[in-house]
Amino acid sequence: MTIPNADSQQETVAALAELRTVKTPSLVDLLGIEVIELTRELVVLTMPVDERTRQPFGILHGGASVALIESAVSLGAWRNVDRASEAAVGLEINANHLRAKRDGIVRCVATPIHRGRSTQVWTATITDEQDRPICTGRCTLAVVPVR
């Protein structure tokens, strides 16, 4: 479990303030995803496992897990581009679902593997309240000019 230090807390507060100026309602809101930490090096999000995120058989939907991972890595990539002239958009995502989860809260921790001029690659792991892995994934994003 990561505990934000004072510098990352300040960076997160600043990032969230900036995000509020550009954010529109989205899937993140519908799924109940919350930002815990948002820096250039680390993104931590949480998501409830409830009627919004379960599949019909009562366990966490794999698509909800992938949405959580993509949300985390996209926010991290956003922190690493020149937001006045660039955006980061997903090119590829993969995920391995490791354990079922019926209720509670999951936590996604994402970190960059590569932050280049034209692409970024991030990895993310979703864990439960006991820090057991639920899902792990990797996402490649393209850095594109803003139009």
VMD Tcl script that builds the backbone (N, CA, C; Angstrom):
set m [mol new atoms 441]
animate dup $m
set s [atomselect $m all]
$s set {name element resname resid chain x y z} {
  {N N MET 1 A 0.844 -1.174 0.000}
  {CA C MET 1 A 0.000 0.000 0.000}
  {C C MET 1 A 0.894 1.243 0.000}
  {N N THR 2 A 0.601 2.165 -0.901}
  {CA C THR 2 A 1.397 3.388 -0.964}
  {C C THR 2 A 0.771 4.453 -0.079}
  {N N ILE 3 A 1.629 5.182 0.608}
  {CA C ILE 3 A 1.185 6.300 1.430}
  {C C ILE 3 A 1.806 7.554 0.841}
  {N N PRO 4 A 0.963 8.494 0.368}
  {CA C PRO 4 A 1.516 9.695 -0.259}
  {C C PRO 4 A 2.379 10.495 0.708}
  {N N ASN 5 A 3.533 10.973 0.213}
  {CA C ASN 5 A 4.351 11.871 1.022}
  {C C ASN 5 A 3.876 13.304 0.777}
  {N N ALA 6 A 4.454 14.262 1.488}
  {CA C ALA 6 A 3.997 15.655 1.396}
  {C C ALA 6 A 4.128 16.203 -0.018}
  {N N ASP 7 A 5.229 15.883 -0.714}
  {CA C ASP 7 A 5.408 16.374 -2.082}
  {C C ASP 7 A 4.359 15.801 -3.029}
  {N N SER 8 A 4.107 14.496 -2.920}
  {CA C SER 8 A 3.120 13.900 -3.824}
  {C C SER 8 A 1.713 14.370 -3.478}
  {N N GLN 9 A 1.452 14.658 -2.197}
  {CA C GLN 9 A 0.145 15.209 -1.818}
  {C C GLN 9 A -0.053 16.580 -2.442}
  {N N GLN 10 A 0.976 17.422 -2.420}
  {CA C GLN 10 A 0.878 18.752 -3.034}
  {C C GLN 10 A 0.702 18.640 -4.539}
  {N N GLU 11 A 1.456 17.732 -5.181}
  {CA C GLU 11 A 1.322 17.537 -6.617}
  {C C GLU 11 A -0.075 17.021 -6.965}
  {N N THR 12 A -0.601 16.123 -6.140}
  {CA C THR 12 A -1.943 15.592 -6.362}
  {C C THR 12 A -2.992 16.681 -6.244}
  {N N VAL 13 A -2.895 17.521 -5.242}
  {CA C VAL 13 A -3.859 18.626 -5.065}
  {C C VAL 13 A -3.829 19.547 -6.280}
  {N N ALA 14 A -2.637 19.896 -6.747}
  {CA C ALA 14 A -2.504 20.769 -7.920}
  {C C ALA 14 A -3.065 20.090 -9.167}
  {N N ALA 15 A -2.780 18.809 -9.340}
  {CA C ALA 15 A -3.265 18.076 -10.514}
  {C C ALA 15 A -4.785 17.984 -10.500}
  {N N LEU 16 A -5.363 17.721 -9.340}
  {CA C LEU 16 A -6.824 17.630 -9.248}
  {C C LEU 16 A -7.482 18.975 -9.522}
  {N N ALA 17 A -6.859 20.047 -9.074}
  {CA C ALA 17 A -7.401 21.389 -9.357}
  {C C ALA 17 A -7.386 21.640 -10.862}
  {N N GLU 18 A -6.305 21.285 -11.523}
  {CA C GLU 18 A -6.233 21.459 -12.974}
  {C C GLU 18 A -7.233 20.552 -13.680}
  {N N LEU 19 A -7.338 19.323 -13.222}
  {CA C LEU 19 A -8.257 18.368 -13.832}
  {C C LEU 19 A -9.703 18.860 -13.753}
  {N N ARG 20 A -10.074 19.467 -12.643}
  {CA C ARG 20 A -11.439 19.986 -12.493}
  {C C ARG 20 A -11.770 21.047 -13.537}
  {N N THR 21 A -10.762 21.752 -14.045}
  {CA C THR 21 A -11.017 22.802 -15.033}
  {C C THR 21 A -11.277 22.231 -16.429}
  {N N VAL 22 A -10.888 20.986 -16.687}
  {CA C VAL 22 A -11.053 20.408 -18.018}
  {C C VAL 22 A -11.957 19.179 -18.050}
  {N N LYS 23 A -12.269 18.608 -16.908}
  {CA C LYS 23 A -12.993 17.341 -16.828}
  {C C LYS 23 A -14.482 17.527 -17.098}
  {N N THR 24 A -15.044 16.596 -17.851}
  {CA C THR 24 A -16.484 16.518 -18.050}
  {C C THR 24 A -16.978 15.215 -17.424}
  {N N PRO 25 A -18.282 15.111 -17.170}
  {CA C PRO 25 A -18.789 13.842 -16.616}
  {C C PRO 25 A -18.386 12.676 -17.523}
  {N N SER 26 A -18.036 11.545 -16.886}
  {CA C SER 26 A -17.482 10.433 -17.663}
  {C C SER 26 A -17.751 9.096 -16.988}
  {N N LEU 27 A -17.236 8.051 -17.598}
  {CA C LEU 27 A -17.331 6.707 -17.050}
  {C C LEU 27 A -16.723 6.641 -15.645}
  {N N VAL 28 A -15.690 7.409 -15.419}
  {CA C VAL 28 A -15.048 7.465 -14.097}
  {C C VAL 28 A -16.094 7.794 -13.029}
  {N N ASP 29 A -16.943 8.759 -13.309}
  {CA C ASP 29 A -17.984 9.152 -12.360}
  {C C ASP 29 A -19.022 8.042 -12.191}
  {N N LEU 30 A -19.444 7.437 -13.309}
  {CA C LEU 30 A -20.456 6.385 -13.252}
  {C C LEU 30 A -20.002 5.179 -12.451}
  {N N LEU 31 A -18.715 4.873 -12.526}
  {CA C LEU 31 A -18.182 3.700 -11.827}
  {C C LEU 31 A -17.760 4.000 -10.390}
  {N N GLY 32 A -17.827 5.260 -9.980}
  {CA C GLY 32 A -17.451 5.621 -8.609}
  {C C GLY 32 A -15.951 5.637 -8.371}
  {N N ILE 33 A -15.165 5.831 -9.417}
  {CA C ILE 33 A -13.710 5.853 -9.292}
  {C C ILE 33 A -13.271 7.151 -8.624}
  {N N GLU 34 A -12.367 7.041 -7.675}
  {CA C GLU 34 A -11.833 8.203 -6.963}
  {C C GLU 34 A -10.320 8.259 -7.089}
  {N N VAL 35 A -9.803 9.476 -7.240}
  {CA C VAL 35 A -8.361 9.699 -7.328}
  {C C VAL 35 A -7.799 9.856 -5.916}
  {N N ILE 36 A -6.824 9.042 -5.585}
  {CA C ILE 36 A -6.141 9.109 -4.285}
  {C C ILE 36 A -4.809 9.824 -4.430}
  {N N GLU 37 A -4.080 9.510 -5.497}
  {CA C GLU 37 A -2.786 10.132 -5.753}
  {C C GLU 37 A -2.626 10.289 -7.259}
  {N N LEU 38 A -2.092 11.449 -7.675}
  {CA C LEU 38 A -1.944 11.732 -9.102}
  {C C LEU 38 A -0.690 12.559 -9.311}
  {N N THR 39 A 0.407 11.860 -9.637}
  {CA C THR 39 A 1.677 12.526 -9.898}
  {C C THR 39 A 2.204 12.022 -11.241}
  {N N ARG 40 A 3.332 12.567 -11.658}
  {CA C ARG 40 A 3.962 12.123 -12.911}
  {C C ARG 40 A 4.504 10.699 -12.799}
  {N N GLU 41 A 4.765 10.241 -11.591}
  {CA C GLU 41 A 5.391 8.942 -11.357}
  {C C GLU 41 A 4.449 7.869 -10.817}
  {N N LEU 42 A 3.293 8.289 -10.302}
  {CA C LEU 42 A 2.419 7.342 -9.611}
  {C C LEU 42 A 0.979 7.841 -9.648}
  {N N VAL 43 A 0.075 6.926 -9.993}
  {CA C VAL 43 A -1.356 7.222 -9.938}
  {C C VAL 43 A -2.004 6.131 -9.094}
  {N N VAL 44 A -2.829 6.549 -8.132}
  {CA C VAL 44 A -3.562 5.604 -7.289}
  {C C VAL 44 A -5.042 5.986 -7.354}
  {N N LEU 45 A -5.864 5.033 -7.767}
  {CA C LEU 45 A -7.307 5.220 -7.834}
  {C C LEU 45 A -7.988 4.118 -7.040}
  {N N THR 46 A -9.206 4.385 -6.571}
  {CA C THR 46 A -10.021 3.346 -5.951}
  {C C THR 46 A -11.345 3.255 -6.689}
  {N N MET 47 A -11.989 2.083 -6.565}
  {CA C MET 47 A -13.290 1.874 -7.187}
  {C C MET 47 A -14.087 0.903 -6.319}
  {N N PRO 48 A -15.358 1.192 -6.085}
  {CA C PRO 48 A -16.174 0.241 -5.328}
  {C C PRO 48 A -16.522 -0.975 -6.181}
  {N N VAL 49 A -16.680 -2.104 -5.523}
  {CA C VAL 49 A -17.233 -3.282 -6.173}
  {C C VAL 49 A -18.683 -3.346 -5.698}
  {N N ASP 50 A -19.586 -2.909 -6.566}
  {CA C ASP 50 A -21.003 -2.839 -6.239}
  {C C ASP 50 A -21.834 -3.052 -7.498}
  {N N GLU 51 A -23.100 -2.704 -7.463}
  {CA C GLU 51 A -23.984 -2.960 -8.602}
  {C C GLU 51 A -23.526 -2.269 -9.883}
  {N N ARG 52 A -22.726 -1.243 -9.777}
  {CA C ARG 52 A -22.212 -0.548 -10.970}
  {C C ARG 52 A -21.063 -1.290 -11.627}
  {N N THR 53 A -20.334 -2.069 -10.853}
  {CA C THR 53 A -19.088 -2.646 -11.362}
  {C C THR 53 A -19.069 -4.174 -11.377}
  {N N ARG 54 A -20.180 -4.796 -10.961}
  {CA C ARG 54 A -20.243 -6.268 -10.976}
  {C C ARG 54 A -20.820 -6.772 -12.298}
  {N N GLN 55 A -20.407 -7.963 -12.683}
  {CA C GLN 55 A -21.031 -8.668 -13.796}
  {C C GLN 55 A -22.301 -9.350 -13.288}
  {N N PRO 56 A -23.122 -9.899 -14.180}
  {CA C PRO 56 A -24.384 -10.504 -13.744}
  {C C PRO 56 A -24.245 -11.652 -12.747}
  {N N PHE 57 A -23.063 -12.249 -12.640}
  {CA C PHE 57 A -22.861 -13.373 -11.736}
  {C C PHE 57 A -22.327 -12.955 -10.372}
  {N N GLY 58 A -22.298 -11.639 -10.102}
  {CA C GLY 58 A -22.011 -11.147 -8.758}
  {C C GLY 58 A -20.565 -10.846 -8.434}
  {N N ILE 59 A -19.674 -10.916 -9.429}
  {CA C ILE 59 A -18.273 -10.591 -9.151}
  {C C ILE 59 A -17.848 -9.392 -9.990}
  {N N LEU 60 A -16.732 -8.802 -9.613}
  {CA C LEU 60 A -16.204 -7.641 -10.319}
  {C C LEU 60 A -16.101 -7.938 -11.813}
  {N N HIS 61 A -16.676 -7.064 -12.611}
  {CA C HIS 61 A -16.669 -7.214 -14.068}
  {C C HIS 61 A -15.268 -6.931 -14.589}
  {N N GLY 62 A -14.776 -7.785 -15.479}
  {CA C GLY 62 A -13.453 -7.577 -16.061}
  {C C GLY 62 A -13.359 -6.250 -16.802}
  {N N GLY 63 A -14.445 -5.847 -17.436}
  {CA C GLY 63 A -14.454 -4.561 -18.136}
  {C C GLY 63 A -14.320 -3.394 -17.187}
  {N N ALA 64 A -14.888 -3.518 -15.986}
  {CA C ALA 64 A -14.736 -2.461 -14.981}
  {C C ALA 64 A -13.283 -2.387 -14.519}
  {N N SER 65 A -12.647 -3.550 -14.364}
  {CA C SER 65 A -11.225 -3.560 -13.994}
  {C C SER 65 A -10.391 -2.882 -15.072}
  {N N VAL 66 A -10.660 -3.202 -16.334}
  {CA C VAL 66 A -9.907 -2.596 -17.436}
  {C C VAL 66 A -10.183 -1.085 -17.492}
  {N N ALA 67 A -11.430 -0.689 -17.245}
  {CA C ALA 67 A -11.753 0.743 -17.221}
  {C C ALA 67 A -10.979 1.448 -16.106}
  {N N LEU 68 A -10.840 0.806 -14.954}
  {CA C LEU 68 A -10.074 1.386 -13.850}
  {C C LEU 68 A -8.603 1.517 -14.240}
  {N N ILE 69 A -8.044 0.478 -14.843}
  {CA C ILE 69 A -6.646 0.539 -15.274}
  {C C ILE 69 A -6.454 1.639 -16.313}
  {N N GLU 70 A -7.317 1.678 -17.326}
  {CA C GLU 70 A -7.152 2.695 -18.365}
  {C C GLU 70 A -7.326 4.099 -17.800}
  {N N SER 71 A -8.216 4.261 -16.844}
  {CA C SER 71 A -8.380 5.574 -16.211}
  {C C SER 71 A -7.102 5.992 -15.491}
  {N N ALA 72 A -6.497 5.056 -14.765}
  {CA C ALA 72 A -5.274 5.366 -14.020}
  {C C ALA 72 A -4.128 5.728 -14.955}
  {N N VAL 73 A -3.896 4.898 -15.971}
  {CA C VAL 73 A -2.755 5.161 -16.841}
  {C C VAL 73 A -2.986 6.405 -17.693}
  {N N SER 74 A -4.221 6.657 -18.081}
  {CA C SER 74 A -4.524 7.862 -18.865}
  {C C SER 74 A -4.274 9.127 -18.056}
  {N N LEU 75 A -4.659 9.106 -16.781}
  {CA C LEU 75 A -4.376 10.269 -15.935}
  {C C LEU 75 A -2.875 10.455 -15.752}
  {N N GLY 76 A -2.154 9.368 -15.567}
  {CA C GLY 76 A -0.704 9.472 -15.438}
  {C C GLY 76 A -0.061 10.017 -16.696}
  {N N ALA 77 A -0.496 9.529 -17.847}
  {CA C ALA 77 A 0.048 10.020 -19.114}
  {C C ALA 77 A -0.286 11.503 -19.297}
  {N N TRP 78 A -1.494 11.893 -18.917}
  {CA C TRP 78 A -1.913 13.300 -18.992}
  {C C TRP 78 A -0.971 14.186 -18.185}
  {N N ARG 79 A -0.511 13.698 -17.051}
  {CA C ARG 79 A 0.421 14.475 -16.212}
  {C C ARG 79 A 1.790 14.609 -16.861}
  {N N ASN 80 A 2.083 13.770 -17.845}
  {CA C ASN 80 A 3.421 13.733 -18.435}
  {C C ASN 80 A 3.508 14.322 -19.834}
  {N N VAL 81 A 2.452 14.967 -20.304}
  {CA C VAL 81 A 2.499 15.610 -21.616}
  {C C VAL 81 A 2.402 17.120 -21.433}
  {N N ASP 82 A 2.782 17.845 -22.468}
  {CA C ASP 82 A 2.583 19.295 -22.501}
  {C C ASP 82 A 1.112 19.515 -22.834}
  {N N ARG 83 A 0.297 19.726 -21.813}
  {CA C ARG 83 A -1.149 19.747 -21.988}
  {C C ARG 83 A -1.648 20.892 -22.861}
  {N N ALA 84 A -0.805 21.898 -23.105}
  {CA C ALA 84 A -1.192 22.993 -24.004}
  {C C ALA 84 A -1.151 22.550 -25.464}
  {N N SER 85 A -0.314 21.563 -25.773}
  {CA C SER 85 A -0.159 21.177 -27.176}
  {C C SER 85 A -0.287 19.678 -27.442}
  {N N GLU 86 A -0.394 18.858 -26.399}
  {CA C GLU 86 A -0.423 17.412 -26.581}
  {C C GLU 86 A -1.520 16.758 -25.743}
  {N N ALA 87 A -1.902 15.573 -26.168}
  {CA C ALA 87 A -2.805 14.716 -25.408}
  {C C ALA 87 A -2.268 13.292 -25.495}
  {N N ALA 88 A -2.651 12.469 -24.551}
  {CA C ALA 88 A -2.275 11.051 -24.579}
  {C C ALA 88 A -3.554 10.242 -24.766}
  {N N VAL 89 A -3.534 9.348 -25.747}
  {CA C VAL 89 A -4.698 8.516 -26.036}
  {C C VAL 89 A -4.275 7.053 -26.101}
  {N N GLY 90 A -5.157 6.181 -25.663}
  {CA C GLY 90 A -4.833 4.763 -25.611}
  {C C GLY 90 A -4.653 4.136 -26.978}
  {N N LEU 91 A -3.609 3.318 -27.109}
  {CA C LEU 91 A -3.351 2.526 -28.321}
  {C C LEU 91 A -3.650 1.052 -28.088}
  {N N GLU 92 A -3.253 0.552 -26.927}
  {CA C GLU 92 A -3.383 -0.872 -26.641}
  {C C GLU 92 A -3.478 -1.042 -25.134}
  {N N ILE 93 A -4.300 -1.991 -24.713}
  {CA C ILE 93 A -4.380 -2.331 -23.295}
  {C C ILE 93 A -4.546 -3.841 -23.182}
  {N N ASN 94 A -3.915 -4.417 -22.171}
  {CA C ASN 94 A -4.145 -5.831 -21.884}
  {C C ASN 94 A -4.280 -5.990 -20.384}
  {N N ALA 95 A -4.955 -7.029 -19.983}
  {CA C ALA 95 A -5.179 -7.258 -18.560}
  {C C ALA 95 A -5.247 -8.747 -18.278}
  {N N ASN 96 A -4.766 -9.116 -17.118}
  {CA C ASN 96 A -4.890 -10.469 -16.610}
  {C C ASN 96 A -5.715 -10.402 -15.332}
  {N N HIS 97 A -6.840 -11.101 -15.338}
  {CA C HIS 97 A -7.726 -11.136 -14.173}
  {C C HIS 97 A -7.279 -12.299 -13.294}
  {N N LEU 98 A -6.897 -11.999 -12.066}
  {CA C LEU 98 A -6.222 -12.971 -11.211}
  {C C LEU 98 A -7.080 -13.532 -10.092}
  {N N ARG 99 A -8.034 -12.750 -9.610}
  {CA C ARG 99 A -8.828 -13.173 -8.460}
  {C C ARG 99 A -10.200 -12.516 -8.560}
  {N N ALA 100 A -11.230 -13.234 -8.174}
  {CA C ALA 100 A -12.586 -12.675 -8.150}
  {C C ALA 100 A -12.768 -11.799 -6.916}
  {N N LYS 101 A -13.657 -10.813 -7.068}
  {CA C LYS 101 A -13.964 -9.911 -5.949}
  {C C LYS 101 A -15.457 -9.645 -5.980}
  {N N ARG 102 A -16.152 -9.835 -4.859}
  {CA C ARG 102 A -17.609 -9.692 -4.813}
  {C C ARG 102 A -18.087 -8.352 -4.273}
  {N N ASP 103 A -17.334 -7.757 -3.382}
  {CA C ASP 103 A -17.756 -6.478 -2.812}
  {C C ASP 103 A -16.550 -5.777 -2.197}
  {N N GLY 104 A -16.773 -4.578 -1.710}
  {CA C GLY 104 A -15.691 -3.819 -1.090}
  {C C GLY 104 A -15.132 -2.766 -2.029}
  {N N ILE 105 A -13.847 -2.501 -1.868}
  {CA C ILE 105 A -13.144 -1.468 -2.638}
  {C C ILE 105 A -11.895 -2.091 -3.232}
  {N N VAL 106 A -11.629 -1.781 -4.490}
  {CA C VAL 106 A -10.348 -2.167 -5.086}
  {C C VAL 106 A -9.514 -0.918 -5.293}
  {N N ARG 107 A -8.214 -1.122 -5.331}
  {CA C ARG 107 A -7.246 -0.026 -5.458}
  {C C ARG 107 A -6.347 -0.321 -6.653}
  {N N CYS 108 A -6.175 0.676 -7.509}
  {CA C CYS 108 A -5.327 0.530 -8.694}
  {C C CYS 108 A -4.117 1.437 -8.552}
  {N N VAL 109 A -2.938 0.863 -8.707}
  {CA C VAL 109 A -1.689 1.615 -8.654}
  {C C VAL 109 A -1.028 1.505 -10.020}
  {N N ALA 110 A -0.785 2.652 -10.659}
  {CA C ALA 110 A -0.188 2.685 -11.994}
  {C C ALA 110 A 1.128 3.445 -11.964}
  {N N THR 111 A 2.114 2.913 -12.697}
  {CA C THR 111 A 3.430 3.555 -12.809}
  {C C THR 111 A 3.909 3.484 -14.256}
  {N N PRO 112 A 4.690 4.478 -14.667}
  {CA C PRO 112 A 5.190 4.461 -16.049}
  {C C PRO 112 A 6.355 3.500 -16.219}
  {N N ILE 113 A 6.391 2.867 -17.378}
  {CA C ILE 113 A 7.538 2.059 -17.790}
  {C C ILE 113 A 8.377 2.858 -18.778}
  {N N HIS 114 A 7.679 3.607 -19.649}
  {CA C HIS 114 A 8.340 4.392 -20.703}
  {C C HIS 114 A 7.529 5.662 -20.938}
  {N N ARG 115 A 8.215 6.800 -20.965}
  {CA C ARG 115 A 7.576 8.080 -21.270}
  {C C ARG 115 A 8.383 8.759 -22.367}
  {N N GLY 116 A 8.040 8.455 -23.612}
  {CA C GLY 116 A 8.760 9.004 -24.752}
  {C C GLY 116 A 8.021 10.169 -25.383}
  {N N ARG 117 A 8.594 10.681 -26.472}
  {CA C ARG 117 A 7.983 11.813 -27.176}
  {C C ARG 117 A 6.689 11.432 -27.862}
  {N N SER 118 A 6.596 10.208 -28.374}
  {CA C SER 118 A 5.401 9.831 -29.133}
  {C C SER 118 A 4.572 8.719 -28.490}
  {N N THR 119 A 5.141 8.009 -27.522}
  {CA C THR 119 A 4.378 6.975 -26.814}
  {C C THR 119 A 4.742 6.948 -25.340}
  {N N GLN 120 A 3.809 6.419 -24.567}
  {CA C GLN 120 A 4.061 6.112 -23.164}
  {C C GLN 120 A 3.547 4.699 -22.923}
  {N N VAL 121 A 4.209 3.989 -22.022}
  {CA C VAL 121 A 3.767 2.659 -21.612}
  {C C VAL 121 A 3.681 2.666 -20.095}
  {N N TRP 122 A 2.535 2.241 -19.592}
  {CA C TRP 122 A 2.286 2.211 -18.155}
  {C C TRP 122 A 1.864 0.806 -17.740}
  {N N THR 123 A 2.158 0.461 -16.504}
  {CA C THR 123 A 1.688 -0.787 -15.923}
  {C C THR 123 A 0.814 -0.440 -14.721}
  {N N ALA 124 A -0.145 -1.305 -14.438}
  {CA C ALA 124 A -1.055 -1.056 -13.314}
  {C C ALA 124 A -1.455 -2.373 -12.679}
  {N N THR 125 A -1.658 -2.328 -11.368}
  {CA C THR 125 A -2.127 -3.497 -10.634}
  {C C THR 125 A -3.289 -3.081 -9.747}
  {N N ILE 126 A -4.340 -3.876 -9.797}
  {CA C ILE 126 A -5.505 -3.683 -8.932}
  {C C ILE 126 A -5.397 -4.690 -7.798}
  {N N THR 127 A -5.578 -4.198 -6.569}
  {CA C THR 127 A -5.530 -5.068 -5.392}
  {C C THR 127 A -6.785 -4.882 -4.552}
  {N N ASP 128 A -7.016 -5.845 -3.654}
  {CA C ASP 128 A -8.137 -5.742 -2.725}
  {C C ASP 128 A -7.677 -5.103 -1.418}
  {N N GLU 129 A -8.542 -5.107 -0.419}
  {CA C GLU 129 A -8.226 -4.463 0.860}
  {C C GLU 129 A -7.083 -5.142 1.599}
  {N N GLN 130 A -6.806 -6.408 1.271}
  {CA C GLN 130 A -5.685 -7.131 1.890}
  {C C GLN 130 A -4.441 -7.091 1.007}
  {N N ASP 131 A -4.436 -6.222 0.012}
  {CA C ASP 131 A -3.314 -6.045 -0.907}
  {C C ASP 131 A -3.056 -7.285 -1.776}
  {N N ARG 132 A -4.086 -8.107 -1.968}
  {CA C ARG 132 A -3.976 -9.264 -2.862}
  {C C ARG 132 A -4.278 -8.809 -4.285}
  {N N PRO 133 A -3.526 -9.295 -5.262}
  {CA C PRO 133 A -3.761 -8.862 -6.645}
  {C C PRO 133 A -5.085 -9.388 -7.191}
  {N N ILE 134 A -5.836 -8.491 -7.815}
  {CA C ILE 134 A -7.107 -8.820 -8.460}
  {C C ILE 134 A -6.913 -8.860 -9.975}
  {N N CYS 135 A -6.160 -7.882 -10.488}
  {CA C CYS 135 A -5.960 -7.749 -11.930}
  {C C CYS 135 A -4.673 -6.966 -12.166}
  {N N THR 136 A -3.982 -7.298 -13.217}
  {CA C THR 136 A -2.806 -6.530 -13.601}
  {C C THR 136 A -2.893 -6.228 -15.091}
  {N N GLY 137 A -2.353 -5.079 -15.482}
  {CA C GLY 137 A -2.451 -4.713 -16.884}
  {C C GLY 137 A -1.330 -3.800 -17.333}
  {N N ARG 138 A -1.271 -3.626 -18.641}
  {CA C ARG 138 A -0.303 -2.724 -19.258}
  {C C ARG 138 A -1.017 -1.982 -20.372}
  {N N CYS 139 A -0.682 -0.716 -20.524}
  {CA C CYS 139 A -1.328 0.098 -21.541}
  {C C CYS 139 A -0.282 0.941 -22.267}
  {N N THR 140 A -0.405 0.984 -23.582}
  {CA C THR 140 A 0.429 1.857 -24.422}
  {C C THR 140 A -0.445 3.010 -24.884}
  {N N LEU 141 A 0.081 4.215 -24.738}
  {CA C LEU 141 A -0.638 5.425 -25.139}
  {C C LEU 141 A 0.166 6.175 -26.185}
  {N N ALA 142 A -0.529 6.778 -27.122}
  {CA C ALA 142 A 0.117 7.641 -28.114}
  {C C ALA 142 A 0.054 9.076 -27.610}
  {N N VAL 143 A 1.134 9.809 -27.799}
  {CA C VAL 143 A 1.156 11.233 -27.501}
  {C C VAL 143 A 0.887 11.945 -28.830}
  {N N VAL 144 A -0.240 12.658 -28.878}
  {CA C VAL 144 A -0.691 13.273 -30.140}
  {C C VAL 144 A -0.867 14.776 -29.956}
  {N N PRO 145 A -0.787 15.530 -31.048}
  {CA C PRO 145 A -1.015 16.972 -30.940}
  {C C PRO 145 A -2.488 17.275 -30.644}
  {N N VAL 146 A -2.705 18.316 -29.857}
  {CA C VAL 146 A -4.064 18.767 -29.566}
  {C C VAL 146 A -4.534 19.585 -30.758}
  {N N ARG 147 A -5.739 19.381 -31.204}
  {CA C ARG 147 A -6.272 20.126 -32.359}
  {C C ARG 147 A -7.177 21.227 -31.913}
}
mol reanalyze $m
mol bondsrecalc $m
mol representation Tube
mol addrep $m
